[in-house]
Amino acid sequence: MASETQAHGGPGAHEGQAHEHGHFGPEMWVIPEPTGLADDVVARQRAGSTLFRAALWVGLALTILGVVGFVAKAVTAGFSDHRAWGFYIAAFAFVFTLTASAPLAACAFRFTKSHWRRPLSRIAELFSLVSIVNILLFIPAVIILPDIGVMTESGEAMVRRSIWFQELANPSGWLMAAMIGVTFCSVAILWLAAMPDMAQTRAQMTGFRASLYRTLAGGWYGTKRQWQLQKGGLAILGALYFMLVVFVQFLIVSDFAMAMIPGWKDSILPPFYTVISFQGGLATILVVAYAMRRWGGYRDYIGQAPFWAASKVLLGLTLLHTYHLFAFFITYWYGRLEVEQAILNYLMFDSYIGIFWAQLFFTFFIPFPILVSNHARREGWGAPLAGIFIIIGLMLFHIRIFAAAFAASPAELGGLYFLPSDAFSFPALLCTVTETTMCDVTAATFPSLWDVFMILGAVGIVLLVFRIGTMLLPPLSLWEMKEGSMYQRVDTLFRGRYLVLGKPE
């Protein structure tokens, strides 16, 4: 295993460091020696670190809190009143948004042949295991979701607006099928990408991991044909996964947000939700990678280059997030329909104005100057720091959209449901009539103790499952790190030393 000094020309390379390294420090590009790389990473995986042990116990504790909160909420509120479960829906959507897009980053950067992504690939792919938990979290969500059609006491059928045909009383089966498809595809990507590593290290494993590796990688011998099939399979699965993730995100934001507020029709929100999902997924990967580099014992394998390069992508996604937020606002502001004004007041300027501005600061005003700072991006800590703020801001976004949608007070006439003849007669105004005024905008809802427990549990279960994933599989993609070390070297040009990249294709 080569140290960072070896990668940059030996112990004497520190002299004139800023100039010799092309104005970058010696930790910018870390190129490990292929010999012994697998043995060293497996040894570090077995030894663990304080960070990984803390992640296991913190994740387990928060998961237990989440289970307690869910059980207590089910006992006290039941599942019949959907308004009581808004924060649970927000917590589920938050977890899905961050973790479902993470494997997509590995596929996208592999497709573009970016060398800097090699230390991040396995970190991104390990979030595929969280998708299994997402199915379990999704089951209560589809139970809570109100039916599309109900019958009145007089025998008349009443419906609510949704993306589904009115003849489909409950779309839970289709929703669950889509979620299972995303999970299956993401786990297949992880299995195909990790197969060479499992085959290489299976002789070093004992117990459960040895039998797991033999079962999942028993037929891998590293032939040319197998490498070609793996490359093509990852490309096909990556393209299929992209389509599935975007489709399921569209279903979630449509069924669990827009359809819960009568009169909320918006063609910008679904692509907006996809953009923030990509932003949150990349931010999560960078935060985890920095923690592994700084406190997890993988500094010799994760340099500053992945953070420096990924910060540019994160900056672009942050700007896209802000643009779509402005587009959402300006469309309704120019429309000036009564229902559109009510939605703007409810989600932005009245009921949830505090959360809206806090979200805007955490997702743009704070991370933007960090991401445009060359010093912060070069040193490696800029993108992860911005990622932490972005993750907090996205949690506030999900509370503002999903919890607010489930807690919205529907119009006095009709509520969520209406007769077909009244479909356009009584748009939701998100207000209640009182004795003192004609219309008071529905106040913001605040989480109960059990809601807070469920939100913490959603964060904890991600930590727990990711830690279990690093115990089962190498936390770094061994074959990609080896491949990268063969395509990269630091060489001298005149008085400076620069990274030289080989392009095999």
C-alpha positions as CSV (number, residue, x, y, z in Angstrom):
1,M,0.0,0.0,0.0
2,A,1.6,3.2,-1.1
3,S,1.3,6.3,1.1
4,E,0.4,9.7,-0.2
5,T,4.1,10.6,-0.2
6,Q,4.9,7.7,-2.5
7,A,2.2,8.8,-4.8
8,H,3.7,12.2,-5.2
9,G,7.4,11.4,-5.7
10,G,8.8,10.3,-2.4
11,P,9.9,12.0,0.8
12,G,11.7,14.8,-0.9
13,A,8.6,16.0,-2.7
14,H,7.6,18.3,0.2
15,E,10.1,20.9,-0.8
16,G,8.4,23.7,-2.9
17,Q,5.2,21.8,-2.3
18,A,2.7,24.3,-3.5
19,H,4.5,24.8,-6.8
20,E,5.6,21.2,-7.4
21,H,2.1,19.8,-7.0
22,G,0.5,22.2,-9.5
23,H,-0.6,24.5,-6.6
24,F,-2.3,21.6,-4.8
25,G,-1.2,19.9,-1.6
26,P,0.3,16.4,-1.5
27,E,-3.0,14.9,-0.4
28,M,-4.9,16.0,-3.5
29,W,-4.2,12.8,-5.5
30,V,-3.8,9.5,-3.6
31,I,-2.6,6.6,-5.7
32,P,-2.2,3.4,-3.8
33,E,0.0,0.5,-4.8
34,P,-2.1,-2.4,-6.3
35,T,0.0,-4.9,-4.5
36,G,-1.4,-5.6,-1.0
37,L,-4.3,-3.2,-1.5
38,A,-7.0,-5.8,-0.9
39,D,-5.2,-7.3,2.2
40,D,-4.8,-3.9,3.7
41,V,-8.4,-2.8,3.2
42,V,-9.7,-6.1,4.5
43,A,-7.5,-5.7,7.6
44,R,-8.8,-2.2,8.2
45,Q,-12.4,-3.5,7.7
46,R,-11.9,-6.2,10.3
47,A,-10.2,-3.8,12.8
48,G,-12.9,-1.2,12.4
49,S,-12.5,2.3,14.0
50,T,-14.0,4.5,16.5
51,L,-16.1,6.1,13.8
52,F,-17.6,2.8,12.7
53,R,-18.3,1.6,16.2
54,A,-20.0,4.9,17.0
55,A,-22.1,4.7,13.9
56,L,-23.3,1.2,14.8
57,W,-24.3,2.1,18.3
58,V,-25.8,5.5,17.5
59,G,-27.7,4.0,14.6
60,L,-29.0,1.2,16.8
61,A,-30.1,3.6,19.5
62,L,-31.9,6.0,17.1
63,T,-33.6,3.1,15.4
64,I,-35.0,1.9,18.7
65,L,-36.2,5.4,19.4
66,G,-37.9,5.4,15.9
67,V,-39.6,2.0,16.6
68,V,-40.9,3.3,20.0
69,G,-42.2,6.4,18.3
70,F,-43.9,4.5,15.6
71,V,-45.6,2.0,17.9
72,A,-46.7,4.8,20.3
73,K,-48.1,6.8,17.4
74,A,-50.0,3.8,16.0
75,V,-51.5,3.1,19.5
76,T,-52.5,6.7,20.2
77,A,-53.6,7.9,16.7
78,G,-54.3,4.7,14.7
79,F,-54.1,4.6,10.9
80,S,-57.5,6.0,10.0
81,D,-56.6,9.7,10.4
82,H,-54.0,10.6,7.8
83,R,-53.3,14.0,9.3
84,A,-51.5,12.4,12.3
85,W,-48.9,10.8,10.1
86,G,-47.5,13.7,8.2
87,F,-44.1,13.7,9.9
88,Y,-43.7,9.9,9.4
89,I,-44.3,10.5,5.6
90,A,-41.8,13.3,5.7
91,A,-39.2,11.1,7.4
92,F,-39.7,8.3,4.9
93,A,-39.5,10.6,1.9
94,F,-36.4,12.2,3.4
95,V,-34.6,8.8,3.7
96,F,-35.7,7.7,0.3
97,T,-34.7,10.9,-1.3
98,L,-31.1,10.7,0.0
99,T,-30.4,7.0,-0.2
100,A,-32.2,6.1,-3.5
101,S,-30.1,8.6,-5.6
102,A,-26.8,7.6,-4.0
103,P,-26.2,4.5,-6.1
104,L,-27.1,6.5,-9.2
105,A,-24.0,8.7,-8.5
106,A,-21.7,5.6,-8.8
107,C,-23.4,4.6,-12.1
108,A,-23.3,8.2,-13.5
109,F,-19.6,8.9,-12.7
110,R,-18.6,5.4,-13.9
111,F,-20.3,6.1,-17.1
112,T,-18.5,9.4,-17.6
113,K,-15.2,7.6,-16.8
114,S,-14.3,10.0,-14.0
115,H,-11.1,8.7,-12.2
116,W,-11.7,10.8,-9.1
117,R,-15.0,8.9,-8.3
118,R,-13.2,5.6,-7.6
119,P,-13.0,6.0,-3.8
120,L,-16.7,7.1,-3.7
121,S,-18.2,4.2,-5.8
122,R,-18.6,1.6,-3.1
123,I,-19.8,4.2,-0.6
124,A,-22.5,5.2,-3.0
125,E,-23.4,1.6,-3.8
126,L,-23.7,0.5,-0.2
127,F,-26.7,2.8,0.2
128,S,-28.5,0.2,-2.0
129,L,-29.0,-1.8,1.2
130,V,-31.1,1.0,2.6
131,S,-33.5,0.5,-0.2
132,I,-34.5,-2.8,1.4
133,V,-35.5,-0.9,4.5
134,N,-37.3,1.6,2.4
135,I,-39.8,-1.1,1.4
136,L,-40.6,-1.7,5.1
137,L,-40.9,2.0,5.8
138,F,-43.2,2.3,2.7
139,I,-45.7,-0.2,3.9
140,P,-47.3,2.0,6.6
141,A,-47.2,5.0,4.1
142,V,-49.4,3.2,1.6
143,I,-51.7,2.1,4.4
144,I,-52.1,5.7,5.6
145,L,-52.7,7.1,2.1
146,P,-56.4,7.8,1.7
147,D,-58.3,6.0,-1.0
148,I,-59.0,7.7,-4.3
149,G,-62.8,7.0,-4.1
150,V,-65.2,6.7,-1.2
151,M,-68.9,6.2,-0.9
152,T,-71.2,8.6,0.9
153,E,-74.1,7.5,3.1
154,S,-76.5,8.3,0.2
155,G,-74.6,5.9,-2.1
156,E,-72.9,8.5,-4.2
157,A,-69.3,8.0,-5.1
158,M,-66.9,10.8,-4.1
159,V,-63.3,11.0,-5.4
160,R,-60.2,13.0,-4.8
161,R,-57.7,14.3,-7.3
162,S,-54.7,12.2,-8.0
163,I,-52.5,11.0,-10.9
164,W,-54.4,7.7,-11.0
165,F,-57.7,6.9,-12.8
166,Q,-60.7,7.3,-10.6
167,E,-61.7,3.6,-11.3
168,L,-58.6,2.6,-9.3
169,A,-59.8,3.0,-5.7
170,N,-56.4,2.4,-4.1
171,P,-53.0,2.5,-6.0
172,S,-51.0,0.9,-3.1
173,G,-50.3,-2.2,-5.2
174,W,-48.8,-0.2,-8.0
175,L,-46.8,2.0,-5.6
176,M,-45.4,-1.0,-3.8
177,A,-44.5,-2.7,-7.1
178,A,-42.5,0.4,-8.2
179,M,-40.7,0.5,-4.9
180,I,-39.7,-3.2,-5.1
181,G,-38.5,-2.6,-8.6
182,V,-36.2,0.2,-7.4
183,T,-34.9,-2.0,-4.6
184,F,-34.2,-5.0,-6.9
185,C,-32.3,-2.9,-9.4
186,S,-30.2,-1.1,-6.8
187,V,-29.2,-4.3,-5.0
188,A,-28.4,-5.9,-8.4
189,I,-26.0,-2.9,-9.1
190,L,-24.3,-3.5,-5.7
191,W,-24.0,-7.2,-6.3
192,L,-22.5,-6.9,-9.8
193,A,-20.1,-4.1,-8.7
194,A,-18.9,-6.0,-5.6
195,M,-18.6,-9.4,-7.2
196,P,-14.9,-9.1,-8.1
197,D,-14.0,-7.9,-4.6
198,M,-15.9,-10.8,-3.0
199,A,-14.2,-13.2,-5.3
200,Q,-10.7,-11.8,-4.5
201,T,-11.2,-11.7,-0.7
202,R,-13.3,-14.8,-0.2
203,A,-10.3,-16.9,0.8
204,Q,-9.5,-14.5,3.7
205,M,-13.0,-14.6,5.1
206,T,-14.4,-16.9,7.8
207,G,-17.9,-17.7,9.1
208,F,-20.9,-16.0,7.6
209,R,-19.0,-13.7,5.3
210,A,-17.1,-16.6,3.8
211,S,-20.3,-18.5,2.9
212,L,-21.9,-15.2,1.6
213,Y,-18.9,-14.5,-0.7
214,R,-18.8,-18.0,-2.0
215,T,-22.5,-17.9,-2.8
216,L,-22.6,-14.4,-4.4
217,A,-19.2,-14.6,-6.2
218,G,-18.6,-18.3,-6.6
219,G,-18.5,-18.2,-10.4
220,W,-16.3,-15.2,-10.8
221,Y,-12.7,-15.9,-12.0
222,G,-11.9,-12.6,-13.7
223,T,-11.9,-13.7,-17.3
224,K,-12.1,-11.2,-20.1
225,R,-15.6,-12.3,-20.9
226,Q,-16.7,-11.8,-17.3
227,W,-15.3,-8.3,-17.1
228,Q,-17.1,-7.4,-20.4
229,L,-20.4,-8.7,-19.0
230,Q,-19.9,-6.8,-15.8
231,K,-19.2,-3.6,-17.6
232,G,-22.3,-4.0,-19.9
233,G,-24.5,-5.1,-17.0
234,L,-23.6,-2.1,-14.9
235,A,-24.3,0.2,-17.8
236,I,-27.8,-1.4,-18.5
237,L,-28.7,-1.5,-14.8
238,G,-27.6,2.1,-14.3
239,A,-29.8,3.3,-17.1
240,L,-32.7,1.2,-15.9
241,Y,-32.2,2.4,-12.3
242,F,-32.2,6.1,-13.4
243,M,-35.6,5.7,-15.0
244,L,-37.0,3.8,-12.1
245,V,-35.8,6.3,-9.5
246,V,-37.1,9.3,-11.3
247,F,-40.5,7.5,-11.8
248,V,-40.8,6.5,-8.1
249,Q,-39.9,10.0,-7.0
250,F,-42.6,11.3,-9.3
251,L,-45.1,8.9,-7.6
252,I,-44.1,9.9,-4.1
253,V,-44.2,13.6,-4.5
254,S,-47.5,13.4,-6.5
255,D,-49.4,11.0,-4.3
256,F,-48.1,12.0,-0.9
257,A,-47.8,15.8,-1.4
258,M,-49.8,17.4,-4.3
259,A,-52.7,15.0,-4.2
260,M,-53.2,15.7,-0.4
261,I,-54.0,19.3,-1.0
262,P,-57.0,19.7,-3.3
263,G,-56.3,22.2,-6.1
264,W,-52.5,21.8,-6.0
265,K,-51.5,21.2,-9.6
266,D,-47.9,21.7,-10.4
267,S,-45.7,20.4,-13.2
268,I,-42.5,21.9,-11.7
269,L,-42.6,20.0,-8.4
270,P,-41.8,16.5,-9.7
271,P,-38.6,17.5,-11.6
272,F,-37.7,19.8,-8.7
273,Y,-38.0,16.8,-6.4
274,T,-35.7,14.8,-8.6
275,V,-33.1,17.6,-8.6
276,I,-33.0,17.8,-4.8
277,S,-32.8,14.0,-4.6
278,F,-29.6,14.1,-6.7
279,Q,-28.3,17.0,-4.6
280,G,-29.1,15.2,-1.3
281,G,-27.6,11.9,-2.5
282,L,-24.3,13.4,-3.6
283,A,-24.1,15.5,-0.4
284,T,-24.7,12.3,1.7
285,I,-21.9,10.4,-0.2
286,L,-19.4,13.3,0.3
287,V,-20.2,13.6,4.1
288,V,-19.7,9.8,4.6
289,A,-16.5,9.8,2.5
290,Y,-15.0,12.6,4.4
291,A,-15.9,11.0,7.7
292,M,-14.2,7.8,6.5
293,R,-11.1,9.7,5.4
294,R,-10.9,11.9,8.5
295,W,-11.9,9.5,11.3
296,G,-12.4,6.1,9.7
297,G,-8.8,5.2,8.9
298,Y,-8.9,5.4,5.0
299,R,-6.9,8.6,4.6
300,D,-4.3,6.6,2.5
301,Y,-7.0,5.7,0.0
302,I,-9.3,8.8,-0.2
303,G,-7.5,12.0,-1.2
304,Q,-8.8,15.5,-1.6
305,A,-9.5,15.1,-5.4
306,P,-12.9,13.4,-5.0
307,F,-14.2,16.2,-2.9
308,W,-12.6,18.9,-5.1
309,A,-14.2,17.5,-8.3
310,A,-17.6,16.5,-6.8
311,S,-18.0,20.0,-5.3
312,K,-18.4,21.3,-8.8
313,V,-21.3,18.9,-9.4
314,L,-22.8,19.7,-6.1
315,L,-22.6,23.4,-6.9
316,G,-24.5,22.9,-10.1
317,L,-27.2,20.9,-8.4
318,T,-27.5,23.6,-5.7
319,L,-28.0,26.2,-8.3
320,L,-30.6,24.0,-10.1
321,H,-32.4,23.5,-6.7
322,T,-32.7,27.3,-6.3
323,Y,-33.7,27.8,-9.9
324,H,-36.6,25.3,-9.6
325,L,-37.7,26.8,-6.3
326,F,-37.9,30.2,-7.9
327,A,-39.7,28.7,-10.9
328,F,-42.3,27.1,-8.6
329,F,-42.9,30.4,-6.8
330,I,-43.0,32.6,-9.9
331,T,-45.5,30.4,-11.8
332,Y,-48.0,30.6,-8.9
333,W,-47.3,34.2,-8.2
334,Y,-48.0,35.2,-11.8
335,G,-51.1,32.9,-12.0
336,R,-52.8,34.7,-9.1
337,L,-55.6,32.1,-8.9
338,E,-57.2,32.0,-5.5
339,V,-56.1,28.5,-4.9
340,E,-52.5,29.3,-6.0
341,Q,-52.3,32.2,-3.7
342,A,-53.5,30.1,-0.9
343,I,-50.8,27.4,-1.6
344,L,-48.1,30.1,-1.7
345,N,-49.3,31.5,1.6
346,Y,-49.5,28.1,3.2
347,L,-46.2,26.7,2.1
348,M,-44.0,29.8,1.8
349,F,-45.3,33.1,3.2
350,D,-47.5,32.5,6.1
351,S,-47.9,29.1,7.8
352,Y,-44.5,27.7,7.1
353,I,-42.6,30.9,6.4
354,G,-40.0,30.1,9.2
355,I,-39.2,26.7,7.8
356,F,-39.2,28.0,4.2
357,W,-36.5,30.6,5.0
358,A,-34.5,28.2,7.1
359,Q,-34.6,25.7,4.2
360,L,-33.5,28.4,1.8
361,F,-30.5,29.3,4.0
362,F,-29.4,25.7,4.5
363,T,-29.7,24.7,0.9
364,F,-28.4,27.8,-0.8
365,F,-27.2,30.9,1.2
366,I,-24.9,28.9,3.4
367,P,-23.5,26.2,1.0
368,F,-23.2,28.4,-2.0
369,P,-20.3,30.6,-0.7
370,I,-18.6,27.4,0.6
371,L,-18.8,25.7,-2.8
372,V,-17.6,28.7,-4.8
373,S,-14.6,29.1,-2.4
374,N,-11.5,27.6,-4.1
375,H,-9.7,27.2,-0.8
376,A,-12.6,25.3,0.8
377,R,-12.9,23.0,-2.3
378,R,-9.2,22.4,-2.6
379,E,-8.7,21.4,1.0
380,G,-11.4,18.8,0.8
381,W,-13.6,19.9,3.7
382,G,-15.7,22.4,1.7
383,A,-18.0,20.0,-0.1
384,P,-18.7,17.8,3.0
385,L,-19.4,20.9,5.1
386,A,-21.8,22.2,2.5
387,G,-23.3,18.7,2.3
388,I,-24.2,18.8,6.0
389,F,-26.1,22.0,5.6
390,I,-27.8,20.7,2.5
391,I,-29.0,17.6,4.3
392,I,-30.4,19.7,7.1
393,G,-32.1,21.9,4.6
394,L,-33.6,18.9,2.7
395,M,-35.1,17.6,6.0
396,L,-36.8,21.0,6.5
397,F,-38.0,20.8,2.9
398,H,-39.7,17.4,3.4
399,I,-41.4,18.6,6.6
400,R,-42.6,21.7,4.7
401,I,-43.9,19.8,1.8
402,F,-45.1,16.4,3.1
403,A,-46.0,17.0,6.7
404,A,-47.7,20.3,5.6
405,A,-49.6,18.4,2.9
406,F,-50.9,15.8,5.3
407,A,-51.9,18.4,7.9
408,A,-53.5,20.8,5.5
409,S,-57.0,21.8,6.4
410,P,-59.1,21.1,3.2
411,A,-61.8,23.5,2.0
412,E,-64.9,23.7,4.0
413,L,-67.0,22.3,1.2
414,G,-65.8,18.9,0.0
415,G,-62.5,18.4,1.8
416,L,-60.2,15.9,0.2
417,Y,-63.2,14.4,-1.6
418,F,-65.8,15.9,-4.0
419,L,-68.7,14.7,-6.2
420,P,-67.8,14.6,-9.9
421,S,-70.2,17.4,-10.6
422,D,-68.5,19.6,-8.0
423,A,-65.0,18.9,-9.3
424,F,-64.2,22.6,-10.2
425,S,-66.8,24.3,-8.0
426,F,-65.0,24.3,-4.7
427,P,-61.2,24.6,-4.9
428,A,-59.3,24.2,-1.7
429,L,-58.4,27.5,-0.1
430,L,-56.4,26.0,2.8
431,C,-58.3,28.1,5.2
432,T,-61.0,28.0,7.8
433,V,-63.8,30.5,8.3
434,T,-64.0,32.0,11.8
435,E,-66.3,34.5,13.5
436,T,-63.7,37.3,13.3
437,T,-62.5,36.9,9.7
438,M,-63.5,35.4,6.5
439,C,-60.4,33.2,6.1
440,D,-57.6,32.3,8.4
441,V,-54.8,30.4,6.7
442,T,-54.2,27.0,8.3
443,A,-51.5,27.2,10.9
444,A,-48.3,25.2,10.7
445,T,-48.3,21.8,12.4
446,F,-45.6,20.9,14.9
447,P,-44.2,17.5,15.7
448,S,-45.1,15.6,18.8
449,L,-42.6,13.7,20.8
450,W,-43.4,10.5,18.9
451,D,-42.9,12.4,15.6
452,V,-39.5,13.5,16.7
453,F,-38.6,9.9,17.6
454,M,-39.7,8.7,14.2
455,I,-37.6,11.4,12.4
456,L,-34.5,10.4,14.5
457,G,-35.3,6.8,13.8
458,A,-35.2,7.4,10.1
459,V,-31.7,8.9,10.4
460,G,-30.6,6.1,12.7
461,I,-31.7,3.3,10.5
462,V,-29.6,4.7,7.6
463,L,-26.6,4.8,9.9
464,L,-27.3,1.2,11.1
465,V,-27.8,-0.3,7.7
466,F,-24.8,1.4,6.2
467,R,-22.6,0.2,9.0
468,I,-23.8,-3.3,8.5
469,G,-23.0,-2.9,4.8
470,T,-19.4,-2.0,5.6
471,M,-19.2,-5.0,7.9
472,L,-20.4,-7.3,5.1
473,L,-18.6,-5.8,2.1
474,P,-15.3,-3.9,1.6
475,P,-16.1,-0.2,2.1
476,L,-13.9,0.7,-0.9
477,S,-14.2,-0.8,-4.4
478,L,-11.0,-2.8,-4.6
479,W,-11.0,-3.5,-8.3
480,E,-11.7,0.1,-9.2
481,M,-8.9,1.4,-6.9
482,K,-6.5,-1.1,-8.5
483,E,-7.6,-0.1,-12.0
484,G,-7.2,3.6,-11.2
485,S,-3.7,3.1,-9.8
486,M,-2.7,1.5,-13.2
487,Y,-4.2,4.5,-15.2
488,Q,-2.7,7.3,-13.0
489,R,0.7,8.5,-12.0
490,V,2.3,11.8,-10.9
491,D,5.0,12.9,-13.3
492,T,7.3,15.9,-13.8
493,L,6.9,18.5,-16.5
494,F,9.6,21.2,-16.3
495,R,9.6,22.2,-12.6
496,G,6.1,21.1,-11.7
497,R,4.6,17.7,-10.9
498,Y,1.2,16.8,-12.4
499,L,-1.2,14.0,-12.5
500,V,-1.0,12.0,-15.7
501,L,-4.2,10.0,-16.7
502,G,-4.3,7.1,-19.0
503,K,-7.3,6.7,-21.2
504,P,-7.7,3.0,-22.2
505,E,-10.9,3.7,-24.3
